[in-house]
Amino acid sequence: MISRKFSQRNPWSFNRWWRFVCSATVPPSMVSGAAAGRTNLEVGSVSRAQDGIFKNPRSLFFPKNRCQESSWRIPQGIKRCNFTTQTMVDVPINGVVDVPLAQTGEGIAECELLKWFVQEGEEVEEFQPLCEVQSDKATIEITSRYRGRVSEVLHVPGNIVKVGETLLKMVVDDTAFSNQSSEASEVIKAQDSNISELKDADSGLRKPKVGGVLSTPAVRNFAKQLGVNIEDVHGTGEEGRVLKEDILNYAARVGVLKENLASVNSFSADQILEGDQIFPSSSSTYGWEFEDRTIPLRGFQRAMFKSMTLAAKIPHFHYVDEINCDALVELKASFQKENSNSGLKYTFLPVLIKSLSMALSKYPMLNSSFSEELQEVTLKGSHNIGIAMATPHGLVVPNIKKVQSLSIMEVTKELARLQELALANKLSSDDISGGTISLSNIGAIGGKFGSPLINVPEVSIIAMGRIQKTPQFDEDGNVYPASIMTVNIGADHRVLDGATVAKFCNEWKLFIEKPELLMLRMR
C-alpha cells in the first residue's frame, strides 16, 4: 500500500492530518475519469480557511462508497485509512528507488559495510550482489531486487549502517514495471508536489532529519580530532551533509582551530583541509616520535566485546586437570596413515570433540543454557559444540551441529568446512548461532592452558593446552615419558557445582585416554 498525507480543511487547527491510501498497482488517473472510476475514486478539493496560505484549492482524491444507498465523506478531525487487497509493488518516484539494508538476522540492528561490488553509474541486474556487510554474527551479501543503474552510493566501506537505512539509490529499468505502475508513478509525483507545498506552508510541520548528521567517517574523525561536536555544525553539502570545510569554518568561528593550530605548529590549513598525512620531525633527544591510532571495533570484535562484557558478570568456577594423550597420538597417526583423501587432514580435535559429546550424554547439565530473568536452566537436546577460531577478522566461535549423531569422519569434514569459511570471513549466521558448549584450543598456538570465559548463554567452556612430552611416574616409581594435555573447564557456578564438573571431566578423560571405550559406546 502507498499512503499519502494531506492537510484537511479545518479552520481551527492547522496541524491535523488525514490519510489517503491507494493501490500502487491500479492508481487513479488525474486526467481520466474512467481510471478514477476503476479504482472507486473521485476527484475532490481541499483548501485552507486561513487567508493568504493558498491561492487555489488543491485537487485531491476521495474514496467513493461502494454502497450506492449512502454517500459519505471522511469527517473533519477523524483519521481514517483505506486498504485494498491488491498486491503492493515498489513504485519508483521519478524512476529512482532506495535500496535499504534489510534485516540480516534476529536481534541485528546494524551492520558494518565491508565492500561494494558496484559503482555509481554501473548497470545492475536483478539478484546481482551489491555489497558485503558484516553483523555481529555473520558476513552477508546484499543483492539487488531490481534491474537498473546505480544512481548514488550513500555509504563507504567501514560505515556502520542501521537496518532499514538506505544503502544506495537506483534508477530502475522502465521495462521492469507495467504500464499501470508508470501511471501510478505520475500520479504519486503530482501528489508529492502538492504535499511539498503543504509542508512549505508551515515550517512547523516539516519532518525532522532522521539518523543524525550526514557525514563521512573521515569527516567525523576530523571533527573529533579538533574537539568539535559535529551535531553543532551546519552542513552545506547535499541534503545537509557536513563537509570538512564546514568543520574547518565552524572551528575557526568558535576559536577551536586557533587553539589546535597553536599547539601543532607543523600543521597548515591546507593540510588539515585535504587530510594529508603528517610525519612529525624527529627529536634529537628522544629519536623518532610516533602517533597514536584509534581503531574502532568492528564485526567479530564488537561481538566479542558484548559477549565478554556479559561473561564478566558471571561467577566463574575453574577446574584444571591433566590428560594422558598417548593413545590419542597413536590413533591420530593411524588415521592419517590410512587417509586416502589428500585434501582432508586429521588432527586431535575431532576425536576430542566426539569424546566430549559422549561425556555430555552422561552429564547433560554442562550442555545447557541459563536464563537469569526466569532463573531456569534449559538442557539442550543437541550437542552443538562451538570451536573458538582466531581469524584475521577477530575471534569467532562457529559450532558443529548435533555432534552426538556424527561420526569422527563427519566431524573432521565439518570442522574443516568451518575453518575454511572462518578464514574467508564467510560464516553464515546459522554456523555461529545455536552453540551449547565451547572448546578453545589455545594449545594450537601455544601455552599449557588458559582460563576461558563462558560464551553466554552457555554454562561451560573448555580451554585445552598444548600436548607435550613430560616425565611421569608409574606405580613402581619408574619414570616414563607421556604426552600430557592440560585442560581448564570454566563453569557458571550459579548452575554447576565443583563435583559435577569434576565427574564430567573424569568421564571425558576416560574416553581420551582409552579410545577403545569411545569406539565401543559410539552408535
NUVEXLUM-862686 format. One record per residue (C-alpha): residue number from 1; residue in one letter; x, y, z. Coordinates in steps of 0.05 Angstrom, whole numbers, always signed. Layout:
residues N
(pt NUM; A; (X; Y; Z)),
...
***
This chain:
residues 523
(pt 1; M; (+0; +0; +0)),
(pt 2; I; (+22; +72; -11)),
(pt 3; S; (-1; +123; +39)),
(pt 4; R; (-1; +198; +26)),
(pt 5; K; (-14; +253; +77)),
(pt 6; F; (-58; +312; +62)),
(pt 7; S; (-80; +371; +104)),
(pt 8; Q; (-154; +371; +118)),
(pt 9; R; (-198; +432; +118)),
(pt 10; N; (-201; +454; +189)),
(pt 11; P; (-203; +528; +207)),
(pt 12; W; (-184; +519; +280)),
(pt 13; S; (-125; +471; +273)),
(pt 14; F; (-71; +474; +221)),
(pt 15; N; (-34; +413; +248)),
(pt 16; R; (-87; +359; +237)),
(pt 17; W; (-78; +309; +182)),
(pt 18; W; (-117; +254; +149)),
(pt 19; R; (-91; +199; +104)),
(pt 20; F; (-110; +177; +35)),
(pt 21; V; (-89; +108; +11)),
(pt 22; C; (-90; +80; -59)),
(pt 23; S; (-65; +17; -92)),
(pt 24; A; (+3; +20; -126)),
(pt 25; T; (-18; -28; -180)),
(pt 26; V; (-82; +8; -202)),
(pt 27; P; (-71; +82; -188)),
(pt 28; P; (-123; +136; -200)),
(pt 29; S; (-114; +179; -261)),
(pt 30; M; (-113; +254; -253)),
(pt 31; V; (-138; +265; -324)),
(pt 32; S; (-181; +205; -339)),
(pt 33; G; (-248; +198; -305)),
(pt 34; A; (-250; +126; -326)),
(pt 35; A; (-187; +110; -288)),
(pt 36; A; (-216; +142; -226)),
(pt 37; G; (-278; +100; -234)),
(pt 38; R; (-240; +36; -239)),
(pt 39; T; (-207; +48; -173)),
(pt 40; N; (-271; +74; -140)),
(pt 41; L; (-241; +143; -130)),
(pt 42; E; (-268; +212; -145)),
(pt 43; V; (-233; +279; -151)),
(pt 44; G; (-245; +328; -95)),
(pt 45; S; (-212; +390; -69)),
(pt 46; V; (-187; +418; -4)),
(pt 47; S; (-169; +489; +15)),
(pt 48; R; (-147; +528; +77)),
(pt 49; A; (-195; +570; +116)),
(pt 50; Q; (-138; +618; +134)),
(pt 51; D; (-129; +674; +85)),
(pt 52; G; (-64; +680; +47)),
(pt 53; I; (-39; +609; +56)),
(pt 54; F; (-63; +580; -11)),
(pt 55; K; (-87; +619; -70)),
(pt 56; N; (-122; +560; -103)),
(pt 57; P; (-155; +498; -75)),
(pt 58; R; (-116; +433; -83)),
(pt 59; S; (-145; +375; -122)),
(pt 60; L; (-145; +310; -83)),
(pt 61; F; (-177; +241; -89)),
(pt 62; F; (-232; +219; -42)),
(pt 63; P; (-253; +146; -35)),
(pt 64; K; (-323; +131; -61)),
(pt 65; N; (-371; +89; -22)),
(pt 66; R; (-385; +23; -56)),
(pt 67; C; (-455; +24; -29)),
(pt 68; Q; (-499; +69; -72)),
(pt 69; E; (-552; +77; -19)),
(pt 70; S; (-510; +125; +21)),
(pt 71; S; (-455; +173; +6)),
(pt 72; W; (-402; +192; +57)),
(pt 73; R; (-342; +235; +65)),
(pt 74; I; (-286; +230; +117)),
(pt 75; P; (-308; +275; +174)),
(pt 76; Q; (-264; +332; +197)),
(pt 77; G; (-220; +316; +256)),
(pt 78; I; (-221; +240; +243)),
(pt 79; K; (-163; +199; +216)),
(pt 80; R; (-181; +141; +171)),
(pt 81; C; (-141; +91; +129)),
(pt 82; N; (-168; +52; +70)),
(pt 83; F; (-134; -10; +42)),
(pt 84; T; (-141; -55; -19)),
(pt 85; T; (-130; -129; -25)),
(pt 86; Q; (-86; -120; -86)),
(pt 87; T; (-12; -137; -80)),
(pt 88; M; (+34; -77; -68)),
(pt 89; V; (+93; -65; -113)),
(pt 90; D; (+151; -17; -103)),
(pt 91; V; (+136; +42; -148)),
(pt 92; P; (+197; +85; -162)),
(pt 93; I; (+190; +160; -154)),
(pt 94; N; (+219; +193; -216)),
(pt 95; G; (+247; +124; -234)),
(pt 96; V; (+292; +123; -172)),
(pt 97; V; (+285; +73; -115)),
(pt 98; D; (+320; +68; -48)),
(pt 99; V; (+356; +2; -32)),
(pt 100; P; (+356; -5; +44)),
(pt 101; L; (+395; -52; +89)),
(pt 102; A; (+347; -109; +102)),
(pt 103; Q; (+341; -147; +167)),
(pt 104; T; (+400; -196; +166)),
(pt 105; G; (+383; -236; +228)),
(pt 106; E; (+345; -236; +293)),
(pt 107; G; (+367; -182; +340)),
(pt 108; I; (+413; -148; +289)),
(pt 109; A; (+403; -73; +290)),
(pt 110; E; (+464; -50; +248)),
(pt 111; C; (+519; -77; +204)),
(pt 112; E; (+587; -55; +180)),
(pt 113; L; (+595; -43; +106)),
(pt 114; L; (+655; -83; +84)),
(pt 115; K; (+659; -70; +9)),
(pt 116; W; (+619; -51; -53)),
(pt 117; F; (+612; -96; -114)),
(pt 118; V; (+582; -40; -156)),
(pt 119; Q; (+598; +33; -170)),
(pt 120; E; (+557; +95; -187)),
(pt 121; G; (+533; +93; -259)),
(pt 122; E; (+541; +17; -265)),
(pt 123; E; (+486; -25; -295)),
(pt 124; V; (+458; -77; -246)),
(pt 125; E; (+418; -140; -260)),
(pt 126; E; (+365; -169; -214)),
(pt 127; F; (+395; -211; -157)),
(pt 128; Q; (+465; -185; -172)),
(pt 129; P; (+507; -175; -109)),
(pt 130; L; (+511; -102; -90)),
(pt 131; C; (+554; -102; -27)),
(pt 132; E; (+580; -143; +30)),
(pt 133; V; (+562; -126; +102)),
(pt 134; Q; (+582; -157; +169)),
(pt 135; S; (+540; -161; +231)),
(pt 136; D; (+560; -185; +300)),
(pt 137; K; (+544; -256; +277)),
(pt 138; A; (+560; -265; +203)),
(pt 139; T; (+580; -235; +136)),
(pt 140; I; (+524; -226; +86)),
(pt 141; E; (+519; -205; +13)),
(pt 142; I; (+463; -156; -4)),
(pt 143; T; (+433; -169; -73)),
(pt 144; S; (+392; -125; -118)),
(pt 145; R; (+316; -133; -123)),
(pt 146; Y; (+315; -91; -187)),
(pt 147; R; (+346; -85; -255)),
(pt 148; G; (+373; -16; -269)),
(pt 149; R; (+431; +32; -258)),
(pt 150; V; (+465; +54; -193)),
(pt 151; S; (+448; +128; -184)),
(pt 152; E; (+482; +144; -117)),
(pt 153; V; (+522; +106; -65)),
(pt 154; L; (+507; +134; +4)),
(pt 155; H; (+559; +97; +46)),
(pt 156; V; (+633; +80; +42)),
(pt 157; P; (+667; +16; +68)),
(pt 158; G; (+675; +19; +143)),
(pt 159; N; (+610; +56; +156)),
(pt 160; I; (+561; +28; +207)),
(pt 161; V; (+493; +23; +172)),
(pt 162; K; (+429; +13; +212)),
(pt 163; V; (+376; -37; +189)),
(pt 164; G; (+327; -1; +144)),
(pt 165; E; (+375; +55; +126)),
(pt 166; T; (+386; +68; +51)),
(pt 167; L; (+449; +38; +23)),
(pt 168; L; (+443; +66; -48)),
(pt 169; K; (+395; +95; -98)),
(pt 170; M; (+379; +61; -164)),
(pt 171; V; (+347; +85; -229)),
(pt 172; V; (+302; +26; -244)),
(pt 173; D; (+294; -1; -314)),
(pt 174; D; (+226; +21; -342)),
(pt 175; T; (+214; -48; -372)),
(pt 176; A; (+212; -77; -302)),
(pt 177; F; (+146; -44; -288)),
(pt 178; S; (+79; -48; -322)),
(pt 179; N; (+41; +9; -355)),
(pt 180; Q; (-3; +13; -293)),
(pt 181; S; (+58; +25; -250)),
(pt 182; S; (+81; +80; -297)),
(pt 183; E; (+13; +114; -288)),
(pt 184; A; (+20; +107; -213)),
(pt 185; S; (+87; +140; -215)),
(pt 186; E; (+59; +201; -250)),
(pt 187; V; (+1; +207; -200)),
(pt 188; I; (+46; +199; -140)),
(pt 189; K; (+94; +251; -168)),
(pt 190; A; (+38; +301; -174)),
(pt 191; Q; (+12; +285; -105)),
(pt 192; D; (+83; +292; -76)),
(pt 193; S; (+86; +361; -107)),
(pt 194; N; (+23; +381; -70)),
(pt 195; I; (+49; +352; -6)),
(pt 196; S; (+115; +390; -11)),
(pt 197; E; (+75; +455; -19)),
(pt 198; L; (+35; +438; +43)),
(pt 199; K; (+98; +426; +82)),
(pt 200; D; (+130; +491; +58)),
(pt 201; A; (+68; +529; +81)),
(pt 202; D; (+82; +512; +153)),
(pt 203; S; (+154; +502; +175)),
(pt 204; G; (+130; +471; +240)),
(pt 205; L; (+104; +411; +201)),
(pt 206; R; (+170; +395; +168)),
(pt 207; K; (+197; +326; +184)),
(pt 208; P; (+260; +326; +226)),
(pt 209; K; (+323; +295; +199)),
(pt 210; V; (+327; +221; +214)),
(pt 211; G; (+392; +186; +233)),
(pt 212; G; (+432; +246; +258)),
(pt 213; V; (+482; +287; +219)),
(pt 214; L; (+501; +264; +149)),
(pt 215; S; (+577; +259; +142)),
(pt 216; T; (+632; +210; +124)),
(pt 217; P; (+674; +173; +176)),
(pt 218; A; (+735; +215; +155)),
(pt 219; V; (+697; +280; +170)),
(pt 220; R; (+673; +253; +237)),
(pt 221; N; (+743; +234; +256)),
(pt 222; F; (+769; +302; +234)),
(pt 223; A; (+717; +336; +278)),
(pt 224; K; (+736; +291; +336)),
(pt 225; Q; (+809; +310; +328)),
(pt 226; L; (+792; +384; +332)),
(pt 227; G; (+746; +373; +391)),
(pt 228; V; (+685; +396; +352)),
(pt 229; N; (+615; +368; +364)),
(pt 230; I; (+592; +351; +294)),
(pt 231; E; (+520; +358; +315)),
(pt 232; D; (+532; +433; +324)),
(pt 233; V; (+558; +443; +253)),
(pt 234; H; (+513; +466; +197)),
(pt 235; G; (+525; +424; +135)),
(pt 236; T; (+530; +457; +66)),
(pt 237; G; (+534; +393; +26)),
(pt 238; E; (+479; +355; -9)),
(pt 239; E; (+420; +341; +37)),
(pt 240; G; (+455; +378; +93)),
(pt 241; R; (+517; +334; +92)),
(pt 242; V; (+573; +362; +136)),
(pt 243; L; (+638; +372; +97)),
(pt 244; K; (+709; +383; +121)),
(pt 245; E; (+703; +456; +100)),
(pt 246; D; (+643; +463; +147)),
(pt 247; I; (+683; +434; +205)),
(pt 248; L; (+741; +480; +190)),
(pt 249; N; (+697; +542; +185)),
(pt 250; Y; (+660; +525; +249)),
(pt 251; A; (+725; +512; +287)),
(pt 252; A; (+754; +578; +264)),
(pt 253; R; (+690; +615; +283)),
(pt 254; V; (+688; +588; +354)),
(pt 255; G; (+763; +593; +364)),
(pt 256; V; (+777; +518; +367)),
(pt 257; L; (+820; +517; +305)),
(pt 258; K; (+865; +573; +331)),
(pt 259; E; (+880; +534; +395)),
(pt 260; N; (+895; +470; +357)),
(pt 261; L; (+939; +504; +307)),
(pt 262; A; (+978; +538; +362)),
(pt 263; S; (+992; +471; +395)),
(pt 264; V; (+1012; +437; +329)),
(pt 265; N; (+1053; +488; +291)),
(pt 266; S; (+1072; +439; +236)),
(pt 267; F; (+1000; +434; +211)),
(pt 268; S; (+979; +481; +155)),
(pt 269; A; (+907; +498; +139)),
(pt 270; D; (+913; +466; +71)),
(pt 271; Q; (+939; +401; +101)),
(pt 272; I; (+882; +398; +150)),
(pt 273; L; (+832; +412; +95)),
(pt 274; E; (+859; +359; +48)),
(pt 275; G; (+872; +307; +103)),
(pt 276; D; (+945; +296; +84)),
(pt 277; Q; (+985; +250; +129)),
(pt 278; I; (+1035; +290; +171)),
(pt 279; F; (+1100; +260; +194)),
(pt 280; P; (+1129; +299; +253)),
(pt 281; S; (+1201; +319; +253)),
(pt 282; S; (+1249; +275; +292)),
(pt 283; S; (+1273; +296; +361)),
(pt 284; S; (+1347; +297; +371)),
(pt 285; T; (+1338; +278; +444)),
(pt 286; Y; (+1287; +221; +441)),
(pt 287; G; (+1293; +199; +368)),
(pt 288; W; (+1231; +188; +326)),
(pt 289; E; (+1162; +207; +352)),
(pt 290; F; (+1103; +162; +338)),
(pt 291; E; (+1029; +180; +335)),
(pt 292; D; (+972; +141; +368)),
(pt 293; R; (+920; +109; +324)),
(pt 294; T; (+847; +98; +342)),
(pt 295; I; (+818; +34; +314)),
(pt 296; P; (+742; +24; +322)),
(pt 297; L; (+716; -45; +339)),
(pt 298; R; (+682; -78; +280)),
(pt 299; G; (+649; -144; +263)),
(pt 300; F; (+670; -202; +307)),
(pt 301; Q; (+709; -156; +353)),
(pt 302; R; (+645; -119; +371)),
(pt 303; A; (+611; -186; +383)),
(pt 304; M; (+669; -207; +429)),
(pt 305; F; (+663; -141; +467)),
(pt 306; K; (+589; -153; +480)),
(pt 307; S; (+597; -226; +498)),
(pt 308; M; (+656; -216; +545)),
(pt 309; T; (+621; -158; +579)),
(pt 310; L; (+564; -204; +596)),
(pt 311; A; (+611; -261; +615)),
(pt 312; A; (+648; -216; +665)),
(pt 313; K; (+584; -212; +706)),
(pt 314; I; (+581; -288; +715)),
(pt 315; P; (+613; -321; +776)),
(pt 316; H; (+663; -370; +744)),
(pt 317; F; (+688; -435; +772)),
(pt 318; H; (+750; -465; +740)),
(pt 319; Y; (+771; -538; +743)),
(pt 320; V; (+841; -558; +718)),
(pt 321; D; (+865; -628; +702)),
(pt 322; E; (+918; -665; +661)),
(pt 323; I; (+900; -718; +608)),
(pt 324; N; (+948; -771; +582)),
(pt 325; C; (+942; -767; +506)),
(pt 326; D; (+990; -825; +487)),
(pt 327; A; (+933; -866; +458)),
(pt 328; L; (+904; -805; +423)),
(pt 329; V; (+971; -792; +389)),
(pt 330; E; (+974; -863; +364)),
(pt 331; L; (+902; -860; +340)),
(pt 332; K; (+915; -797; +301)),
(pt 333; A; (+977; -827; +268)),
(pt 334; S; (+936; -888; +248)),
(pt 335; F; (+880; -845; +218)),
(pt 336; Q; (+929; -804; +178)),
(pt 337; K; (+966; -866; +153)),
(pt 338; E; (+901; -896; +126)),
(pt 339; N; (+876; -830; +98)),
(pt 340; S; (+862; -834; +23)),
(pt 341; N; (+836; -763; +17)),
(pt 342; S; (+895; -716; +7)),
(pt 343; G; (+851; -655; +20)),
(pt 344; L; (+830; -679; +89)),
(pt 345; K; (+877; -672; +147)),
(pt 346; Y; (+866; -710; +212)),
(pt 347; T; (+881; -674; +278)),
(pt 348; F; (+869; -688; +352)),
(pt 349; L; (+809; -641; +354)),
(pt 350; P; (+755; -685; +320)),
(pt 351; V; (+767; -742; +370)),
(pt 352; L; (+766; -693; +428)),
(pt 353; I; (+700; -664; +403)),
(pt 354; K; (+668; -732; +395)),
(pt 355; S; (+692; -757; +462)),
(pt 356; L; (+666; -693; +493)),
(pt 357; S; (+597; -707; +464)),
(pt 358; M; (+598; -777; +495)),
(pt 359; A; (+613; -747; +563)),
(pt 360; L; (+558; -695; +555)),
(pt 361; S; (+507; -751; +545)),
(pt 362; K; (+521; -773; +617)),
(pt 363; Y; (+526; -703; +646)),
(pt 364; P; (+475; -660; +607)),
(pt 365; M; (+479; -602; +656)),
(pt 366; L; (+543; -579; +622)),
(pt 367; N; (+505; -577; +556)),
(pt 368; S; (+453; -527; +578)),
(pt 369; S; (+436; -453; +578)),
(pt 370; F; (+414; -409; +636)),
(pt 371; S; (+362; -354; +636)),
(pt 372; E; (+377; -303; +690)),
(pt 373; E; (+310; -268; +684)),
(pt 374; L; (+269; -332; +691)),
(pt 375; Q; (+321; -368; +734)),
(pt 376; E; (+312; -430; +690)),
(pt 377; V; (+362; -480; +662)),
(pt 378; T; (+347; -509; +593)),
(pt 379; L; (+380; -576; +579)),
(pt 380; K; (+397; -576; +505)),
(pt 381; G; (+379; -637; +465)),
(pt 382; S; (+432; -627; +412)),
(pt 383; H; (+507; -624; +424)),
(pt 384; N; (+525; -562; +384)),
(pt 385; I; (+598; -557; +403)),
(pt 386; G; (+629; -489; +387)),
(pt 387; I; (+703; -483; +367)),
(pt 388; A; (+738; -417; +381)),
(pt 389; M; (+777; -396; +320)),
(pt 390; A; (+826; -339; +314)),
(pt 391; T; (+819; -305; +246)),
(pt 392; P; (+846; -241; +215)),
(pt 393; H; (+777; -212; +227)),
(pt 394; G; (+775; -228; +301)),
(pt 395; L; (+754; -285; +347)),
(pt 396; V; (+694; -325; +323)),
(pt 397; V; (+661; -387; +352)),
(pt 398; P; (+624; -428; +299)),
(pt 399; N; (+593; -493; +323)),
(pt 400; I; (+586; -564; +296)),
(pt 401; K; (+513; -583; +300)),
(pt 402; K; (+488; -649; +331)),
(pt 403; V; (+556; -679; +345)),
(pt 404; Q; (+523; -738; +381)),
(pt 405; S; (+496; -763; +314)),
(pt 406; L; (+561; -752; +274)),
(pt 407; S; (+620; -799; +263)),
(pt 408; I; (+692; -777; +274)),
(pt 409; M; (+700; -772; +198)),
(pt 410; E; (+638; -727; +192)),
(pt 411; V; (+663; -683; +250)),
(pt 412; T; (+730; -677; +214)),
(pt 413; K; (+697; -654; +149)),
(pt 414; E; (+651; -605; +184)),
(pt 415; L; (+708; -576; +224)),
(pt 416; A; (+749; -565; +160)),
(pt 417; R; (+690; -531; +127)),
(pt 418; L; (+680; -483; +185)),
(pt 419; Q; (+755; -466; +188)),
(pt 420; E; (+756; -450; +114)),
(pt 421; L; (+695; -405; +119)),
(pt 422; A; (+722; -370; +181)),
(pt 423; L; (+788; -352; +148)),
(pt 424; A; (+750; -325; +87)),
(pt 425; N; (+701; -287; +133)),
(pt 426; K; (+643; -324; +100)),
(pt 427; L; (+610; -357; +160)),
(pt 428; S; (+534; -354; +160)),
(pt 429; S; (+492; -336; +220)),
(pt 430; D; (+470; -409; +225)),
(pt 431; D; (+543; -430; +232)),
(pt 432; I; (+553; -383; +290)),
(pt 433; S; (+487; -386; +328)),
(pt 434; G; (+458; -443; +369)),
(pt 435; G; (+521; -466; +406)),
(pt 436; T; (+512; -505; +471)),
(pt 437; I; (+584; -512; +497)),
(pt 438; S; (+650; -484; +472)),
(pt 439; L; (+721; -510; +462)),
(pt 440; S; (+782; -464; +460)),
(pt 441; N; (+842; -500; +430)),
(pt 442; I; (+893; -450; +454)),
(pt 443; G; (+947; -504; +451)),
(pt 444; A; (+946; -500; +375)),
(pt 445; I; (+980; -432; +382)),
(pt 446; G; (+1019; -444; +446)),
(pt 447; G; (+1014; -445; +522)),
(pt 448; K; (+998; -500; +572)),
(pt 449; F; (+928; -477; +589)),
(pt 450; G; (+884; -416; +594)),
(pt 451; S; (+827; -391; +638)),
(pt 452; P; (+768; -384; +590)),
(pt 453; L; (+706; -341; +599)),
(pt 454; I; (+638; -370; +585)),
(pt 455; N; (+603; -355; +519)),
(pt 456; V; (+536; -330; +544)),
(pt 457; P; (+483; -361; +549)),
(pt 458; E; (+522; -426; +554)),
(pt 459; V; (+543; -450; +623)),
(pt 460; S; (+611; -482; +608)),
(pt 461; I; (+672; -474; +565)),
(pt 462; I; (+737; -515; +560)),
(pt 463; A; (+807; -490; +543)),
(pt 464; M; (+857; -542; +520)),
(pt 465; G; (+932; -531; +524)),
(pt 466; R; (+988; -558; +481)),
(pt 467; I; (+1003; -633; +482)),
(pt 468; Q; (+1075; -641; +504)),
(pt 469; K; (+1121; -695; +529)),
(pt 470; T; (+1132; -693; +604)),
(pt 471; P; (+1163; -743; +654)),
(pt 472; Q; (+1112; -785; +693)),
(pt 473; F; (+1118; -838; +747)),
(pt 474; D; (+1087; -907; +744)),
(pt 475; E; (+1062; -946; +804)),
(pt 476; D; (+1132; -973; +818)),
(pt 477; G; (+1163; -904; +817)),
(pt 478; N; (+1195; -912; +749)),
(pt 479; V; (+1199; -850; +704)),
(pt 480; Y; (+1170; -854; +634)),
(pt 481; P; (+1153; -801; +581)),
(pt 482; A; (+1080; -785; +568)),
(pt 483; S; (+1041; -738; +522)),
(pt 484; I; (+1004; -694; +571)),
(pt 485; M; (+949; -642; +555)),
(pt 486; T; (+925; -594; +608)),
(pt 487; V; (+851; -574; +606)),
(pt 488; N; (+815; -519; +643)),
(pt 489; I; (+739; -523; +648)),
(pt 490; G; (+704; -457; +662)),
(pt 491; A; (+634; -465; +691)),
(pt 492; D; (+577; -419; +713)),
(pt 493; H; (+577; -430; +788)),
(pt 494; R; (+505; -408; +792)),
(pt 495; V; (+486; -472; +755)),
(pt 496; L; (+544; -521; +762)),
(pt 497; D; (+579; -544; +825)),
(pt 498; G; (+650; -569; +830)),
(pt 499; A; (+631; -643; +839)),
(pt 500; T; (+590; -645; +775)),
(pt 501; V; (+647; -612; +735)),
(pt 502; A; (+699; -660; +764)),
(pt 503; K; (+657; -722; +748)),
(pt 504; F; (+645; -697; +677)),
(pt 505; C; (+720; -685; +667)),
(pt 506; N; (+736; -755; +692)),
(pt 507; E; (+687; -784; +642)),
(pt 508; W; (+716; -744; +584)),
(pt 509; K; (+786; -761; +606)),
(pt 510; L; (+769; -835; +605)),
(pt 511; F; (+747; -833; +532)),
(pt 512; I; (+810; -795; +512)),
(pt 513; E; (+859; -840; +549)),
(pt 514; K; (+823; -903; +525)),
(pt 515; P; (+795; -890; +455)),
(pt 516; E; (+771; -963; +451)),
(pt 517; L; (+717; -946; +501)),
(pt 518; L; (+696; -888; +457)),
(pt 519; M; (+690; -935; +397)),
(pt 520; L; (+652; -985; +439)),
(pt 521; R; (+599; -936; +461)),
(pt 522; M; (+591; -899; +395)),
(pt 523; R; (+526; -911; +358)),
***
